[in-house]
Amino acid sequence: MKKFFSLFVALFVLVAVGYAQKGTMKFAKETHDFGKVEQGKPVTHVFEFKNTGTDPVVISDAQASCGCTKPNWTREAILPGKTGTVSATYNAAAAGPFNKSVTVTSNAEAGQIVLYLKGEVVTQKEAETAAAPATAAPAAKDKKKATKTSR
C-alpha cells in the first residue's frame, strides 16, 4: 500500500510539473479599432505578445474569420521572456462597419486566443473629411483670434 501511495504521489507531481511548464502568450491588447478607414486601401495592425511562461511558444496557425483578412505571425519559437507578433491585414473593399477576428493556435497554456479588428470602411471623401477637422480646427481658432484682434 505504501508503494502504491508513493507511486501515486510521484505521478501526481510529474503531471503537475508538466502542466506548470507551459508557455504563455500575454498580448499588449487583443482588440484593435482602426476607426474610419478608406475604402480600397488595406489596413494592417501588428499585435505584439510576450511569452511570460517557462517554455517556448510556437504558433502553429492563425485563421481569419473571412477571406478579407490575412494573418501573418512569428514562425520561430518564442523563448520565455521574448516577444512575438501576429499581424492582420484587412482588405477594406466593402463600405460599412467591420468586426473581424483572427484565431491564433499555439502550444501555449490557453491553446487558442482570438484577436479582433474593428472599424468602419468609408469612401475616400468621408475619410478625408474625418481627418480634416483634426488639422483644420487649430487654423479656424487662429482665424477667429485674428478677426477679434483686428477689430
C-alpha positions as CSV (number, residue, x, y, z in Angstrom):
1,M,0.0,0.0,0.0
2,K,2.9,2.3,0.8
3,K,4.5,1.7,-2.6
4,F,1.2,2.4,-4.3
5,F,0.8,5.7,-2.4
6,S,4.4,6.8,-3.2
7,L,3.8,5.9,-6.9
8,F,0.6,7.9,-6.9
9,V,2.3,11.0,-5.3
10,A,5.2,10.8,-7.8
11,L,2.8,10.5,-10.8
12,F,0.8,13.5,-9.4
13,V,3.9,15.6,-9.1
14,L,5.1,14.7,-12.6
15,V,1.7,15.7,-14.1
16,A,1.5,18.9,-12.1
17,V,5.0,19.9,-13.2
18,G,4.2,19.0,-16.8
19,Y,1.2,21.4,-16.7
20,A,3.1,24.2,-15.0
21,Q,5.9,24.1,-17.6
22,K,3.9,25.9,-20.3
23,G,4.4,28.9,-22.5
24,T,2.0,31.8,-22.0
25,M,1.1,34.4,-24.6
26,K,0.4,37.8,-23.0
27,F,-0.8,40.3,-25.6
28,A,-0.5,44.0,-25.1
29,K,-4.1,44.2,-26.5
30,E,-6.4,41.8,-28.1
31,T,-8.7,44.2,-30.0
32,H,-7.6,47.0,-32.4
33,D,-10.0,49.7,-33.6
34,F,-8.9,51.2,-36.9
35,G,-11.6,53.9,-36.7
36,K,-12.6,55.1,-40.1
37,V,-10.5,53.6,-43.0
38,E,-10.6,54.5,-46.6
39,Q,-12.4,52.1,-48.9
40,G,-10.0,50.2,-51.3
41,K,-6.9,50.6,-49.0
42,P,-5.9,47.6,-47.0
43,V,-5.0,48.3,-43.3
44,T,-2.7,46.3,-41.1
45,H,-2.3,46.0,-37.4
46,V,0.5,44.1,-35.6
47,F,-0.5,42.5,-32.3
48,E,2.6,42.0,-30.0
49,F,2.8,39.4,-27.3
50,K,5.3,38.3,-24.7
51,N,6.0,34.8,-23.6
52,T,5.5,35.0,-19.9
53,G,5.7,31.3,-19.3
54,T,8.6,28.9,-18.8
55,D,8.6,27.0,-22.1
56,P,8.9,28.3,-25.7
57,V,5.7,29.2,-27.5
58,V,5.2,28.1,-31.1
59,I,2.3,29.4,-33.1
60,S,1.0,26.6,-35.4
61,D,-1.8,28.5,-37.1
62,A,-3.7,31.8,-37.4
63,Q,-7.1,31.7,-39.1
64,A,-9.1,34.7,-40.0
65,S,-12.9,34.8,-39.8
66,C,-13.2,35.6,-43.5
67,G,-11.2,35.9,-46.7
68,C,-10.9,39.7,-46.4
69,T,-8.4,39.3,-43.6
70,K,-4.9,37.8,-43.9
71,P,-2.9,36.9,-40.8
72,N,0.8,36.5,-40.5
73,W,2.8,35.5,-37.4
74,T,6.2,34.9,-36.0
75,R,7.2,31.4,-37.3
76,E,10.0,30.6,-35.0
77,A,9.7,29.5,-31.3
78,I,9.3,32.5,-28.9
79,L,11.5,31.8,-25.9
80,P,10.4,32.7,-22.4
81,G,10.7,36.4,-21.8
82,K,10.8,37.2,-25.5
83,T,8.2,38.8,-27.8
84,G,6.5,37.7,-31.0
85,T,3.9,39.1,-33.3
86,V,0.7,38.3,-35.1
87,S,-0.2,40.8,-37.8
88,A,-3.6,41.0,-39.6
89,T,-4.3,42.8,-42.8
90,Y,-7.9,43.7,-43.6
91,N,-8.9,44.4,-47.2
92,A,-11.2,47.4,-46.8
93,A,-13.1,46.7,-50.0
94,A,-16.7,46.9,-48.8
95,A,-18.1,50.1,-47.2
96,G,-19.6,49.9,-43.7
97,P,-18.6,48.8,-40.2
98,F,-16.5,45.7,-39.8
99,N,-15.6,43.4,-36.9
100,K,-13.2,40.6,-37.9
101,S,-11.4,38.0,-35.8
102,V,-8.2,36.0,-36.1
103,T,-7.9,32.8,-34.1
104,V,-4.3,32.0,-33.1
105,T,-3.5,28.4,-32.3
106,S,-0.3,27.6,-30.4
107,N,1.2,25.3,-27.8
108,A,0.7,28.0,-25.2
109,E,-1.2,27.3,-22.0
110,A,-4.5,28.6,-23.4
111,G,-4.1,26.8,-26.7
112,Q,-6.1,29.3,-28.7
113,I,-6.7,33.1,-28.4
114,V,-8.9,35.3,-30.5
115,L,-7.7,38.7,-31.7
116,Y,-10.2,41.3,-33.1
117,L,-10.0,44.1,-35.7
118,K,-12.8,46.6,-36.0
119,G,-13.6,49.9,-37.6
120,E,-15.6,51.4,-40.4
121,V,-14.8,51.5,-44.1
122,V,-15.8,54.8,-45.7
123,T,-15.3,56.5,-49.1
124,Q,-12.2,58.5,-49.8
125,K,-14.1,61.7,-49.4
126,E,-15.5,60.7,-46.0
127,A,-12.1,59.6,-44.9
128,E,-10.6,63.0,-45.8
129,T,-13.5,64.7,-44.0
130,A,-13.0,62.6,-40.9
131,A,-9.2,63.5,-40.9
132,A,-9.7,67.2,-41.8
133,P,-11.3,68.6,-38.6
134,A,-8.3,67.5,-36.6
135,T,-5.9,69.5,-38.7
136,A,-8.3,72.3,-39.7
137,A,-9.5,73.1,-36.1
138,P,-6.4,75.0,-35.0
139,A,-6.4,77.1,-38.2
140,A,-10.0,78.0,-37.6
141,K,-9.2,79.1,-34.0
142,D,-6.3,81.3,-35.2
143,K,-8.6,82.9,-37.8
144,K,-11.1,83.8,-35.0
145,K,-8.3,85.3,-32.9
146,A,-7.1,87.3,-35.9
147,T,-10.6,88.6,-36.5
148,K,-11.1,89.6,-32.9
149,T,-7.8,91.4,-32.6
150,S,-8.1,93.3,-35.8
151,R,-11.4,95.0,-34.7
